[in-house]
Amino acid sequence: MSMKKKKQTGPARKQTTEYDSAWKDLIEELFEAFLEFFFPDIHKDIDFSKKPVFLSKELRTIKPYGNVGKRYADELVKVYLRDGSVACICVFIHIEVQGTKADEGLFEERTYIYNYRIFDKNIEKASKVISLAILTDEDENYRPDEYLVSQWGFELRMKIPLVKIIDYQNIKELKEKLETSRNPMTMVVKAQLRRYELTKADDMKKSTVKWEFIRQCYERGYSKVQIDALLKFIDWIIRLPEGLNKQISEKIVKLEEEYKMPYVTSWERMAKEEGVKQGVKQGKLETARRMLNDGFSIEKISEYTGLSEKEIRQLLQ
């Protein structure tokens, strides 16, 4: 089996990786809510009094054929059943962020390969390995939910429980669920659906939508853990330039005063980055002071530190 695919490079690859990681982080932080919303029949069978175990380290050892596409949104989780019928089950979850009909056959094959490799390695001595999938593409007809090999009387079939985010926009029952459910995953689906619409929107429109999602997360009364996870996801879904993020930050300060729940995503990163920049600047200024004391010329100090001559002269005042 060969599944070679052109690799992304540069900023496009970095952005895709961050987006994939946003889904991965979301599953780890809100796993029970994730299953309850997207796979309710599975959720009701799991004993959540026994904490699910995420097996990221073990999953990294699964490298079928060396190249099966990106795995940033893959999760492997050990869970326990309410009825105790088996010791444990490993649930493999794959989020396909950029899948298209052109990938048909590859997705199913890739999922099958991961499934049997996990089982073959006997990870956590799980008696069963179950594969689930979330697809975030916009193609309503792309539904790779079955892997099938059939020849000369031999038949191998794997059925993949599949969720298409776009269905929550097009199927009546799912649209109703999206509007009536209080599960935090409703915000995830809504943000993902708006991402489709915002592809060609200007930054001001994106800023308005992003703020509306943030406000709703607080108003719905979610826990601090849920809000942090949701807003981090929204932050990746709707990217804004630093200036607009700063404006939202100012609004959040007021919101936090009302709800007493700190928000930590891009705004926290911006603050940290600014702190680092300030620290570097202070270090350069201190070096410049010492060089001035040692008799170095302003021109030479500027060359060594990267500070402007104006900034160095101000140290003399």
C-alpha positions as CSV (number, residue, x, y, z in Angstrom):
1,M,0.0,0.0,0.0
2,S,1.4,3.4,-0.9
3,M,-0.1,6.7,0.3
4,K,2.2,9.4,-0.7
5,K,0.9,12.9,-0.5
6,K,2.5,16.3,-1.2
7,K,3.7,17.8,2.0
8,Q,2.8,21.4,2.9
9,T,5.7,23.7,3.8
10,G,6.2,27.1,5.4
11,P,3.4,29.2,6.9
12,A,0.6,27.1,5.4
13,R,2.0,23.9,7.0
14,K,2.4,25.7,10.3
15,Q,-1.1,27.1,10.3
16,T,-2.5,23.6,9.5
17,T,-0.5,22.0,12.2
18,E,-1.8,24.6,14.8
19,Y,-5.4,24.0,13.6
20,D,-5.0,20.2,13.9
21,S,-3.5,20.6,17.3
22,A,-6.5,22.7,18.4
23,W,-8.8,19.8,17.7
24,K,-6.4,17.4,19.6
25,D,-6.2,19.7,22.6
26,L,-10.0,20.1,22.6
27,I,-10.5,16.3,22.7
28,E,-8.1,15.9,25.6
29,E,-9.6,18.7,27.6
30,L,-13.3,17.9,27.0
31,F,-13.3,14.2,26.1
32,E,-16.5,13.3,27.9
33,A,-18.4,16.2,26.4
34,F,-16.9,15.3,23.0
35,L,-18.2,11.7,23.1
36,E,-21.6,12.7,24.6
37,F,-22.3,15.1,21.8
38,F,-20.8,13.4,18.7
39,F,-21.1,9.7,19.7
40,P,-23.8,9.4,22.4
41,D,-24.2,5.6,22.1
42,I,-20.5,5.2,22.9
43,H,-20.6,7.7,25.7
44,K,-23.4,5.9,27.6
45,D,-21.4,2.7,27.6
46,I,-18.2,4.2,29.1
47,D,-17.5,4.3,32.9
48,F,-16.2,7.8,33.4
49,S,-15.6,7.2,37.1
50,K,-12.4,5.6,35.8
51,K,-10.4,8.4,34.2
52,P,-9.7,7.9,30.5
53,V,-6.0,7.6,29.7
54,F,-4.6,9.4,26.6
55,L,-1.9,7.5,24.9
56,S,-0.1,10.1,22.8
57,K,3.3,8.6,23.5
58,E,2.1,5.1,22.4
59,L,0.4,6.5,19.3
60,R,3.7,8.0,18.1
61,T,5.1,4.5,17.8
62,I,2.5,3.7,15.2
63,K,4.0,4.6,11.9
64,P,2.5,2.4,9.2
65,Y,4.5,2.5,6.0
66,G,6.3,5.5,7.2
67,N,3.9,8.0,5.6
68,V,0.2,8.0,6.1
69,G,-0.4,11.7,6.1
70,K,-0.5,14.1,9.1
71,R,-1.5,12.7,12.5
72,Y,-1.7,15.9,14.5
73,A,-5.4,15.5,15.3
74,D,-5.1,11.8,16.1
75,E,-5.9,10.6,19.6
76,L,-5.7,7.2,21.2
77,V,-7.6,6.9,24.5
78,K,-8.0,4.0,26.9
79,V,-11.5,3.7,28.3
80,Y,-13.4,1.4,30.6
81,L,-16.9,0.0,30.1
82,R,-19.8,0.3,32.6
83,D,-20.6,-3.4,32.3
84,G,-17.1,-4.5,32.9
85,S,-17.4,-7.0,30.0
86,V,-13.8,-6.3,28.9
87,A,-10.7,-5.0,30.7
88,C,-10.4,-1.9,28.6
89,I,-10.9,-0.6,25.0
90,C,-8.6,1.6,23.0
91,V,-10.5,4.3,21.1
92,F,-8.6,5.8,18.1
93,I,-10.1,9.1,17.0
94,H,-9.0,10.8,13.8
95,I,-9.9,14.3,12.8
96,E,-9.6,14.9,9.1
97,V,-9.2,18.6,8.7
98,Q,-8.6,18.9,5.0
99,G,-10.0,15.7,3.6
100,T,-11.5,15.9,0.1
101,K,-13.0,13.5,-2.4
102,A,-9.6,13.4,-4.0
103,D,-8.4,11.5,-0.9
104,E,-11.1,8.8,-1.3
105,G,-9.7,5.4,-0.5
106,L,-6.7,6.9,1.4
107,F,-8.7,7.9,4.4
108,E,-10.3,4.5,4.8
109,E,-7.0,2.7,4.2
110,R,-5.2,4.9,6.7
111,T,-7.8,4.4,9.4
112,Y,-7.7,0.6,8.9
113,I,-3.9,0.6,9.0
114,Y,-3.8,2.5,12.3
115,N,-6.5,0.3,13.8
116,Y,-4.7,-3.0,13.1
117,R,-1.3,-1.6,14.1
118,I,-2.6,-0.4,17.4
119,F,-4.2,-3.8,18.0
120,D,-1.1,-5.7,16.8
121,K,1.1,-3.8,19.3
122,N,-1.3,-4.8,22.0
123,I,-1.2,-1.3,23.5
124,E,-2.4,-1.3,27.1
125,K,-3.5,-4.9,26.5
126,A,-6.8,-3.6,25.2
127,S,-9.2,-6.4,24.0
128,K,-10.6,-4.1,21.3
129,V,-9.6,-1.2,19.2
130,I,-12.4,1.1,18.0
131,S,-11.8,3.8,15.3
132,L,-13.9,6.9,15.1
133,A,-13.7,9.9,12.7
134,I,-14.6,13.5,12.5
135,L,-14.5,15.2,9.1
136,T,-14.5,19.0,8.9
137,D,-14.4,19.4,5.1
138,E,-17.3,21.1,3.1
139,D,-18.0,18.3,0.7
140,E,-21.4,16.9,1.7
141,N,-20.9,13.8,-0.5
142,Y,-17.5,12.8,0.8
143,R,-18.3,10.0,3.4
144,P,-15.4,7.6,3.7
145,D,-17.0,5.4,6.4
146,E,-16.0,1.9,5.2
147,Y,-12.9,0.0,4.3
148,L,-13.6,-3.0,2.2
149,V,-11.4,-5.7,0.5
150,S,-13.2,-8.4,-1.4
151,Q,-11.7,-10.9,-3.8
152,W,-12.2,-14.6,-4.6
153,G,-14.5,-15.2,-1.7
154,F,-12.3,-13.3,0.8
155,E,-13.8,-10.3,2.4
156,L,-12.5,-7.8,4.9
157,R,-14.8,-5.0,6.1
158,M,-14.3,-2.2,8.6
159,K,-17.2,0.2,9.3
160,I,-16.1,3.6,10.6
161,P,-18.5,5.7,12.8
162,L,-18.2,9.0,11.1
163,V,-19.3,12.5,12.0
164,K,-19.5,15.3,9.3
165,I,-19.5,18.8,10.8
166,I,-21.2,20.1,7.7
167,D,-24.2,18.0,8.5
168,Y,-25.1,20.2,11.4
169,Q,-25.8,22.9,8.9
170,N,-27.8,20.8,6.4
171,I,-29.7,18.1,8.3
172,K,-32.8,19.2,10.2
173,E,-32.4,17.0,13.3
174,L,-28.8,18.0,13.8
175,K,-29.5,21.7,13.3
176,E,-32.1,21.4,16.0
177,K,-29.6,19.6,18.3
178,L,-27.2,22.4,17.7
179,E,-29.7,25.0,18.9
180,T,-31.1,23.1,21.9
181,S,-28.1,21.3,23.4
182,R,-26.1,22.9,26.2
183,N,-23.1,20.7,25.5
184,P,-20.0,22.8,24.9
185,M,-19.4,21.0,21.6
186,T,-22.2,23.1,20.2
187,M,-19.9,26.1,20.3
188,V,-17.2,24.0,18.5
189,V,-19.5,23.0,15.7
190,K,-20.8,26.6,15.3
191,A,-17.3,28.0,15.2
192,Q,-16.3,25.4,12.6
193,L,-19.3,26.2,10.4
194,R,-18.7,29.9,10.6
195,R,-15.1,29.3,9.6
196,Y,-16.4,28.2,6.2
197,E,-18.4,31.4,5.8
198,L,-15.5,33.6,7.0
199,T,-13.0,32.4,4.5
200,K,-13.2,35.6,2.4
201,A,-14.4,37.9,5.2
202,D,-12.4,40.9,6.2
203,D,-10.7,41.1,9.6
204,M,-13.4,43.4,11.1
205,K,-16.1,40.8,10.3
206,K,-14.0,38.0,11.8
207,S,-13.4,40.1,14.9
208,T,-17.2,40.7,15.3
209,V,-17.9,36.9,15.0
210,K,-15.1,35.9,17.3
211,W,-16.2,38.3,20.0
212,E,-19.8,37.0,19.7
213,F,-18.6,33.4,20.3
214,I,-16.5,34.5,23.3
215,R,-19.4,36.3,24.8
216,Q,-21.7,33.3,24.3
217,C,-19.2,30.9,26.0
218,Y,-19.4,33.1,29.2
219,E,-23.2,33.6,29.0
220,R,-23.9,29.9,28.7
221,G,-22.4,29.3,32.2
222,Y,-19.7,26.8,31.2
223,S,-17.1,25.8,33.7
224,K,-13.7,27.5,33.7
225,V,-12.1,24.4,32.1
226,Q,-14.7,24.3,29.4
227,I,-14.4,28.0,28.7
228,D,-10.6,27.9,28.4
229,A,-10.8,24.9,26.1
230,L,-13.5,26.4,23.9
231,L,-11.9,29.8,23.6
232,K,-8.5,28.4,22.8
233,F,-10.2,26.5,20.0
234,I,-12.1,29.5,18.7
235,D,-8.8,31.4,18.8
236,W,-7.3,29.0,16.3
237,I,-10.5,28.8,14.2
238,I,-10.8,32.6,13.8
239,R,-7.3,34.2,13.4
240,L,-6.9,37.9,13.8
241,P,-4.1,40.4,13.6
242,E,-2.6,41.5,16.9
243,G,-4.3,44.9,16.9
244,L,-7.8,43.4,16.8
245,N,-7.0,40.7,19.3
246,K,-5.9,43.5,21.6
247,Q,-9.3,45.2,21.2
248,I,-11.0,42.0,22.1
249,S,-8.7,41.6,25.1
250,E,-10.0,44.9,26.4
251,K,-13.6,43.7,26.1
252,I,-12.6,40.4,27.9
253,V,-11.2,42.3,30.9
254,K,-14.7,43.7,31.4
255,L,-16.3,40.4,30.9
256,E,-14.0,38.7,33.3
257,E,-14.9,41.2,36.0
258,E,-18.5,40.1,35.6
259,Y,-18.0,36.3,35.3
260,K,-14.7,36.0,37.3
261,M,-13.3,33.5,34.8
262,P,-9.9,34.3,33.3
263,Y,-9.5,33.8,29.6
264,V,-6.1,32.5,28.4
265,T,-5.4,32.0,24.7
266,S,-4.0,34.4,22.1
267,W,-4.2,37.3,24.5
268,E,-2.1,35.5,27.1
269,R,0.4,34.6,24.4
270,M,0.5,38.2,23.3
271,A,1.2,39.3,26.8
272,K,3.9,36.7,27.2
273,E,5.5,37.6,23.9
274,E,5.4,41.3,24.8
275,G,7.0,40.5,28.2
276,V,9.8,38.6,26.4
277,K,10.3,41.5,24.0
278,Q,10.5,43.9,26.9
279,G,13.0,41.6,28.7
280,V,15.2,41.5,25.6
281,K,15.0,45.2,25.2
282,Q,16.0,45.8,28.9
283,G,18.9,43.5,28.4
284,K,20.1,45.4,25.4
285,L,19.8,48.7,27.3
286,E,21.8,47.3,30.2
287,T,24.5,46.2,27.8
288,A,24.5,49.6,26.2
289,R,25.0,51.3,29.6
290,R,28.0,49.2,30.4
291,M,29.5,49.8,27.0
292,L,29.0,53.6,27.5
293,N,30.8,53.4,30.8
294,D,33.7,51.5,29.2
295,G,34.1,54.3,26.6
296,F,32.6,52.6,23.5
297,S,31.2,55.0,20.8
298,I,27.5,55.3,20.3
299,E,27.9,54.0,16.7
300,K,29.7,50.9,17.9
301,I,27.2,50.3,20.7
302,S,24.4,50.6,18.1
303,E,26.1,48.1,15.9
304,Y,26.6,45.6,18.7
305,T,23.2,45.8,20.4
306,G,20.8,46.7,17.5
307,L,19.5,49.7,19.5
308,S,19.1,53.0,17.6
309,E,21.5,55.8,18.3
310,K,18.6,57.8,19.7
311,E,17.8,55.1,22.3
312,I,21.5,55.0,23.3
313,R,21.8,58.8,23.6
314,Q,18.7,58.8,25.9
315,L,20.8,56.7,28.4
316,L,23.2,59.6,28.7
317,Q,20.4,62.0,29.9
